[in-house]
Amino acid sequence: MTDLTVEQAITRVHREEWARVVAGLARRFGDLDVAEESTAEAFMAAAERWPREGVPSNPGGWLATTATRKAIDRLRRESQRDAKHQAARIMYDDTPAEPTGPVEDDRLRLIFTCCHPALALETRVALTLRLLGGLTVPEIARAFLVRETTMAQRITRAKTKIKAAHIPYRVPSADDIRERLAGVLAVVYLVFNEGYLASEGNDPVRVDLTEEAIRLGRLLRTLLPDDGEVAGLLALMLLTDARRPARVSRTGELVTLAEQDRGAWDRTLIAEGNALLRERIEAVAAGGGPPGRYQLQAAINAVHTDAPSARDTDWSTIVALYGRMSLLDPSPIVRLNRAVAVAEVDGPGVGLAEIDRLAEALDGYHAFHAARADLLRRLGRGGESRTAYDRAIGLAGNPAERAYLTRRRDQLAG
């Protein structure tokens, strides 16, 4: 086996097993730092040994065993107290673990720990993306539109606070779960987004992350079958993921929604997503609570997937849905998406005027400049469009997106 093959194997296993190993160690030892650092040491050992010894037949099991030994060694080095020795002996105890709450999946249990109310919402999301999604600090920083140093400090402070406050590694009671649910849903959705169009690296799409997010979404749906936002998020991810087969061209370029081959969309996922939406519509009609942001986003995606072609899209409905969503989440990105839809209804000039009002808030966001570039192109303002494309290309981390933006820029006259 060549070094390149081993490196590829380690990269694949990191994506598949990182969260599982970290979550398992967190459950066993109750210490997030020990769990993360021991898992990292296990992967370092794999990088050192696997090129010589070969990739084991069960790489996940090898990593879990190695990480457990690393954790035990770390605990023994740190303290000679009886409590630490007791923790170190856990690996030899074959007694089944006592139930720790209504969720029995280690990764979901870890998510709820990271989403403790003692932490700020954005900190909960960032910490869980690091520990569960295995995303790097730069990837998480890009998702939050903040500097890497800021995000690194945020994650470090979060782990310190969990330890100082003695926040236990367990799922909260059923009454407490809903208090943390908004943070959990945000985590799952950001993991999905990072997989659907990766912000960094050579892979434009990371299927491992989209599948993990959908898996977590299904588990949450099992846990809270009557929660509208859980159903809405799952529907949103299914409807979005259904378009993935048409998302990137054979040459590795992003294919926009308007240009996608709709025959390549996964109709099974679309049907499942639409069924969840119909269920929510009936629940609201029967006197349930009004739809939240994930249900509205799912509805927007349903409008797109229901249209036989891009020109048949009901943009007026999409503008109305974004209008309702902006009342719940008046963020600049929601307003940007609404402005793009407004441009389809009222023309590029009206849409551009709305987008330009967001310049200060979204100057570091590549999609803002890409949207401006497209509307400026449609208005015949080629020079300004080229400048906007250049800015978008410079900010885009995804290779497929850069390829698309570069082609569109190069097609400008002059």
C-alpha positions as CSV (number, residue, x, y, z in Angstrom):
1,M,0.0,0.0,0.0
2,T,1.4,3.3,-1.0
3,D,1.8,6.3,1.3
4,L,-0.8,8.1,-0.8
5,T,-3.3,5.3,-0.4
6,V,-2.7,5.2,3.4
7,E,-3.1,9.0,3.6
8,Q,-6.4,8.7,1.7
9,A,-7.5,5.9,4.1
10,I,-6.7,8.0,7.2
11,T,-8.5,11.0,5.7
12,R,-11.6,8.9,5.0
13,V,-11.5,7.2,8.5
14,H,-11.1,10.6,10.1
15,R,-14.4,11.7,8.5
16,E,-16.2,8.5,9.3
17,E,-14.9,7.8,12.8
18,W,-13.7,11.0,14.5
19,A,-17.1,11.9,16.0
20,R,-17.8,8.3,17.1
21,V,-14.4,8.0,18.9
22,V,-14.6,11.4,20.6
23,A,-18.2,10.8,21.7
24,G,-17.4,7.3,23.0
25,L,-14.4,8.6,25.1
26,A,-16.5,11.5,26.4
27,R,-19.1,9.0,27.6
28,R,-16.5,6.8,29.2
29,F,-14.3,9.4,30.8
30,G,-16.5,12.4,31.2
31,D,-13.9,14.9,30.0
32,L,-14.1,16.7,26.6
33,D,-10.4,17.7,26.6
34,V,-9.3,14.1,27.3
35,A,-11.7,12.8,24.6
36,E,-10.6,15.2,21.9
37,E,-6.9,15.1,22.6
38,S,-6.7,11.3,23.0
39,T,-8.6,10.9,19.7
40,A,-6.2,13.3,18.0
41,E,-3.2,11.3,19.4
42,A,-4.8,8.1,18.1
43,F,-5.0,9.6,14.6
44,M,-1.4,10.7,14.9
45,A,-0.4,7.2,15.9
46,A,-2.3,5.9,12.8
47,A,-0.4,8.3,10.6
48,E,2.9,7.0,12.0
49,R,2.1,3.3,12.1
50,W,-0.3,2.5,9.3
51,P,2.2,3.3,6.5
52,R,4.5,0.6,8.0
53,E,2.0,-1.9,9.3
54,G,-0.9,-1.4,6.8
55,V,-4.4,-0.1,7.4
56,P,-6.1,-2.5,10.0
57,S,-9.2,-4.4,8.9
58,N,-11.3,-2.5,11.4
59,P,-9.7,1.0,11.5
60,G,-12.5,2.4,13.6
61,G,-12.0,-0.2,16.3
62,W,-8.2,0.3,16.1
63,L,-8.6,4.0,16.7
64,A,-11.1,3.6,19.5
65,T,-8.8,1.1,21.3
66,T,-5.8,3.3,20.8
67,A,-7.6,6.5,21.9
68,T,-8.9,4.7,25.0
69,R,-5.3,3.7,25.9
70,K,-4.1,7.2,25.3
71,A,-6.9,8.6,27.5
72,I,-6.0,6.2,30.3
73,D,-2.3,7.1,30.1
74,R,-3.2,10.8,30.1
75,L,-5.4,10.4,33.2
76,R,-2.7,8.4,35.0
77,R,-0.1,11.0,34.3
78,E,-2.3,13.9,35.3
79,S,-3.2,12.6,38.7
80,Q,-2.7,9.7,41.1
81,R,-6.0,10.3,42.8
82,D,-8.3,7.3,43.3
83,A,-11.0,8.8,41.2
84,K,-8.7,9.0,38.2
85,H,-7.6,5.4,38.7
86,Q,-11.2,4.4,38.9
87,A,-11.8,6.2,35.6
88,A,-8.7,4.4,34.1
89,R,-10.2,1.0,35.1
90,I,-13.4,1.6,33.1
91,M,-12.0,0.0,30.0
92,Y,-11.7,-3.3,31.9
93,D,-15.3,-3.1,33.2
94,D,-17.7,-5.2,31.0
95,T,-20.8,-4.2,32.9
96,P,-23.3,-2.6,30.6
97,A,-23.5,1.2,31.0
98,E,-26.4,2.6,32.9
99,P,-28.9,4.6,30.7
100,T,-28.0,8.3,30.8
101,G,-31.1,9.7,29.3
102,P,-33.7,9.4,26.5
103,V,-31.1,9.4,23.7
104,E,-28.8,6.4,23.6
105,D,-26.6,7.5,20.7
106,D,-23.2,8.7,21.9
107,R,-22.9,11.5,19.3
108,L,-26.3,12.9,20.1
109,R,-25.6,12.7,23.8
110,L,-22.4,14.7,23.2
111,I,-24.3,17.3,21.2
112,F,-26.7,17.9,24.1
113,T,-23.8,18.2,26.4
114,C,-22.1,20.8,24.2
115,C,-25.5,22.6,23.9
116,H,-25.8,23.3,27.6
117,P,-27.6,26.5,28.4
118,A,-24.6,27.7,30.3
119,L,-22.9,28.3,27.0
120,A,-23.8,31.1,24.5
121,L,-25.7,29.7,21.5
122,E,-23.0,30.3,18.9
123,T,-20.5,28.8,21.2
124,R,-22.5,25.6,21.6
125,V,-22.7,25.3,17.9
126,A,-19.0,25.9,17.3
127,L,-17.9,23.5,20.0
128,T,-20.2,20.7,18.7
129,L,-19.0,21.3,15.1
130,R,-15.5,20.7,16.4
131,L,-16.1,17.7,18.5
132,L,-18.9,16.0,16.5
133,G,-18.4,17.2,13.0
134,G,-14.7,17.1,13.1
135,L,-14.6,20.4,11.3
136,T,-11.4,22.4,11.6
137,V,-11.3,25.8,13.3
138,P,-11.0,27.6,9.9
139,E,-14.1,25.8,8.5
140,I,-16.1,26.7,11.6
141,A,-14.9,30.3,11.5
142,R,-16.0,30.5,7.8
143,A,-19.4,29.2,8.8
144,F,-19.7,32.0,11.4
145,L,-18.1,34.7,9.3
146,V,-15.5,35.4,12.0
147,R,-11.7,35.3,12.3
148,E,-10.0,32.0,13.0
149,T,-8.4,33.3,16.2
150,T,-11.7,34.4,17.5
151,M,-13.2,31.0,16.8
152,A,-10.3,29.2,18.4
153,Q,-10.6,31.3,21.6
154,R,-14.4,30.7,21.6
155,I,-14.0,26.9,21.5
156,T,-11.3,26.9,24.1
157,R,-13.3,29.0,26.5
158,A,-16.4,26.7,26.0
159,K,-14.5,23.6,27.0
160,T,-13.0,25.4,30.0
161,K,-16.4,26.5,31.1
162,I,-17.9,23.0,30.8
163,K,-15.1,21.7,33.0
164,A,-15.3,24.6,35.5
165,A,-19.1,24.4,35.8
166,H,-19.0,20.6,36.2
167,I,-21.5,20.2,33.3
168,P,-22.1,16.4,33.2
169,Y,-21.9,14.3,30.1
170,R,-25.4,13.2,29.9
171,V,-28.6,14.0,28.0
172,P,-30.8,16.4,30.0
173,S,-34.2,15.4,31.2
174,A,-37.1,15.4,28.7
175,D,-38.3,18.7,30.1
176,D,-34.9,20.3,29.5
177,I,-34.3,18.9,26.0
178,R,-36.4,21.6,24.3
179,E,-34.4,24.3,26.0
180,R,-31.3,23.2,24.1
181,L,-33.1,22.1,20.9
182,A,-32.4,25.4,19.0
183,G,-28.7,24.9,19.5
184,V,-28.8,21.3,18.5
185,L,-30.8,22.0,15.3
186,A,-28.3,24.8,14.4
187,V,-25.4,22.4,14.8
188,V,-27.0,19.7,12.6
189,Y,-27.8,22.3,9.9
190,L,-24.3,23.8,9.9
191,V,-22.8,20.3,9.6
192,F,-25.1,19.7,6.7
193,N,-24.2,22.9,5.0
194,E,-20.5,22.3,5.3
195,G,-21.0,18.9,3.7
196,Y,-23.3,20.1,0.9
197,L,-20.9,22.7,-0.3
198,A,-17.6,22.4,1.6
199,S,-16.0,25.7,2.5
200,E,-12.5,24.4,2.2
201,G,-10.5,21.5,0.8
202,N,-10.4,19.8,-2.6
203,D,-13.8,18.1,-2.3
204,P,-16.6,20.3,-3.4
205,V,-19.1,18.1,-1.6
206,R,-18.5,16.1,1.6
207,V,-21.1,13.3,1.5
208,D,-20.0,12.0,4.9
209,L,-21.1,15.3,6.6
210,T,-24.4,15.5,4.8
211,E,-25.2,11.9,5.6
212,E,-24.2,12.4,9.2
213,A,-26.4,15.5,9.5
214,I,-29.4,13.7,8.0
215,R,-28.8,10.7,10.3
216,L,-28.8,13.0,13.3
217,G,-31.9,14.7,12.0
218,R,-33.7,11.3,11.7
219,L,-32.6,10.5,15.3
220,L,-34.0,13.8,16.5
221,R,-37.2,13.2,14.7
222,T,-37.5,9.8,16.5
223,L,-36.8,11.6,19.8
224,L,-39.2,14.5,19.2
225,P,-41.8,13.3,16.6
226,D,-44.2,16.1,17.3
227,D,-41.7,19.0,17.1
228,G,-42.3,21.1,14.0
229,E,-38.8,22.5,13.7
230,V,-37.3,19.0,14.0
231,A,-39.5,17.8,11.1
232,G,-38.8,21.1,9.2
233,L,-35.0,20.7,9.5
234,L,-35.2,17.1,8.3
235,A,-37.4,18.1,5.4
236,L,-35.1,20.9,4.5
237,M,-32.0,18.7,4.5
238,L,-33.8,16.0,2.4
239,L,-35.1,18.4,-0.2
240,T,-31.7,20.0,-0.5
241,D,-29.7,16.8,-0.6
242,A,-32.0,15.5,-3.3
243,R,-30.4,18.0,-5.7
244,R,-26.9,16.9,-4.8
245,P,-26.4,14.6,-7.9
246,A,-26.9,17.6,-10.1
247,R,-24.9,20.1,-8.0
248,V,-21.4,19.6,-9.5
249,S,-20.6,19.1,-13.1
250,R,-18.3,16.3,-14.4
251,T,-15.6,18.9,-14.8
252,G,-15.9,19.9,-11.1
253,E,-17.8,23.1,-11.5
254,L,-20.8,24.2,-9.4
255,V,-24.1,24.0,-11.3
256,T,-26.6,26.5,-10.1
257,L,-30.2,25.6,-9.4
258,A,-31.4,27.3,-12.7
259,E,-28.9,25.2,-14.7
260,Q,-29.3,21.8,-13.0
261,D,-30.6,18.7,-14.7
262,R,-33.8,18.2,-12.7
263,G,-34.1,14.6,-14.0
264,A,-31.0,13.8,-11.9
265,W,-32.7,14.9,-8.6
266,D,-33.5,12.1,-6.1
267,R,-37.2,11.8,-6.2
268,T,-37.3,9.5,-3.2
269,L,-35.8,12.1,-1.0
270,I,-38.1,14.8,-2.4
271,A,-41.1,12.7,-1.7
272,E,-40.0,12.1,1.9
273,G,-39.3,15.8,2.4
274,N,-42.7,16.8,0.9
275,A,-44.5,14.3,3.1
276,L,-42.9,15.9,6.2
277,L,-44.0,19.3,5.0
278,R,-47.6,18.1,4.4
279,E,-47.6,16.8,7.9
280,R,-46.6,20.2,9.3
281,I,-49.1,22.0,7.1
282,E,-51.9,19.8,8.5
283,A,-50.6,20.3,12.1
284,V,-50.6,24.1,11.7
285,A,-54.1,24.0,10.2
286,A,-55.3,21.9,13.1
287,G,-54.2,24.7,15.6
288,G,-50.5,23.9,16.0
289,G,-48.0,26.6,16.5
290,P,-46.9,28.8,13.5
291,P,-44.0,27.4,11.4
292,G,-40.5,28.2,12.4
293,R,-37.5,29.1,10.3
294,Y,-36.6,25.5,9.3
295,Q,-40.1,24.8,8.2
296,L,-40.2,28.0,6.1
297,Q,-36.8,27.1,4.5
298,A,-38.1,23.7,3.7
299,A,-41.2,25.2,2.1
300,I,-39.0,27.5,0.0
301,N,-37.0,24.4,-1.2
302,A,-40.2,22.6,-1.9
303,V,-41.3,25.5,-4.3
304,H,-38.0,25.0,-6.1
305,T,-38.2,21.2,-6.4
306,D,-41.9,21.3,-7.4
307,A,-41.1,23.5,-10.4
308,P,-40.7,21.5,-13.7
309,S,-38.1,24.0,-14.8
310,A,-36.3,27.1,-13.4
311,R,-38.6,29.5,-15.4
312,D,-41.7,27.8,-13.9
313,T,-40.5,28.7,-10.3
314,D,-43.1,30.5,-8.3
315,W,-40.8,33.4,-7.2
316,S,-43.7,35.4,-5.7
317,T,-44.3,32.6,-3.2
318,I,-40.6,32.4,-2.4
319,V,-40.5,36.2,-1.7
320,A,-43.5,35.8,0.6
321,L,-41.9,32.9,2.5
322,Y,-38.6,34.8,2.9
323,G,-40.7,37.8,4.2
324,R,-42.2,35.6,6.9
325,M,-38.8,34.1,7.6
326,S,-37.2,37.6,8.1
327,L,-39.7,38.3,10.8
328,L,-38.3,35.3,12.7
329,D,-34.7,35.7,11.7
330,P,-33.9,39.2,10.4
331,S,-30.2,38.3,9.7
332,P,-28.4,39.8,6.7
333,I,-28.1,36.4,5.0
334,V,-31.9,35.9,5.1
335,R,-32.3,39.4,3.7
336,L,-29.8,38.6,1.0
337,N,-31.7,35.5,-0.1
338,R,-35.0,37.5,-0.1
339,A,-33.3,40.2,-2.3
340,V,-32.2,37.6,-4.8
341,A,-35.8,36.3,-5.0
342,V,-37.1,39.9,-5.3
343,A,-34.8,40.4,-8.3
344,E,-36.7,37.5,-10.1
345,V,-40.1,39.2,-9.4
346,D,-39.4,42.9,-9.7
347,G,-36.2,43.0,-11.8
348,P,-32.4,43.0,-11.1
349,G,-32.4,46.8,-10.3
350,V,-34.8,46.4,-7.4
351,G,-33.0,43.3,-6.2
352,L,-29.6,45.1,-6.4
353,A,-30.8,48.0,-4.4
354,E,-31.8,45.7,-1.6
355,I,-28.6,43.8,-1.7
356,D,-26.5,46.9,-1.6
357,R,-28.0,47.8,1.8
358,L,-26.3,44.8,3.2
359,A,-22.8,45.7,2.0
360,E,-21.4,46.6,5.4
361,A,-22.7,43.4,7.1
362,L,-21.8,41.0,4.4
363,D,-18.6,42.4,2.8
364,G,-16.7,39.3,3.9
365,Y,-19.3,36.8,2.5
366,H,-18.6,35.5,-1.0
367,A,-22.3,34.8,-1.8
368,F,-23.1,38.5,-1.3
369,H,-20.5,39.5,-4.0
370,A,-21.6,36.7,-6.2
371,A,-25.2,37.8,-6.1
372,R,-24.2,41.4,-6.8
373,A,-22.0,40.3,-9.7
374,D,-24.9,38.4,-11.3
375,L,-27.3,41.3,-11.0
376,L,-24.8,43.8,-12.3
377,R,-24.2,41.5,-15.2
378,R,-27.9,41.4,-16.0
379,L,-28.0,45.2,-15.8
380,G,-25.2,45.4,-18.4
381,R,-22.7,46.9,-15.9
382,G,-19.8,44.7,-16.9
383,G,-16.9,46.4,-15.2
384,E,-18.7,46.5,-11.9
385,S,-19.8,42.9,-12.3
386,R,-16.2,41.8,-13.0
387,T,-15.0,43.5,-9.8
388,A,-17.7,41.8,-7.8
389,Y,-16.9,38.4,-9.3
390,D,-13.2,39.0,-8.5
391,R,-14.2,39.7,-4.9
392,A,-16.4,36.6,-4.7
393,I,-13.7,34.3,-6.2
394,G,-11.2,35.6,-3.7
395,L,-13.5,34.8,-0.8
396,A,-14.9,31.5,-2.0
397,G,-13.3,28.4,-0.4
398,N,-15.0,25.8,-2.4
399,P,-13.2,24.7,-5.7
400,A,-16.5,24.0,-7.6
401,E,-17.8,27.4,-6.6
402,R,-14.6,29.2,-7.6
403,A,-14.7,27.4,-11.0
404,Y,-18.3,28.5,-11.7
405,L,-17.6,32.1,-10.6
406,T,-14.5,32.3,-12.7
407,R,-16.3,31.0,-15.8
408,R,-19.1,33.5,-15.3
409,R,-16.6,36.4,-14.9
410,D,-14.7,35.3,-18.0
411,Q,-17.9,35.3,-20.0
412,L,-18.3,39.0,-19.5
413,A,-17.9,41.1,-22.5
414,G,-14.7,43.2,-22.7
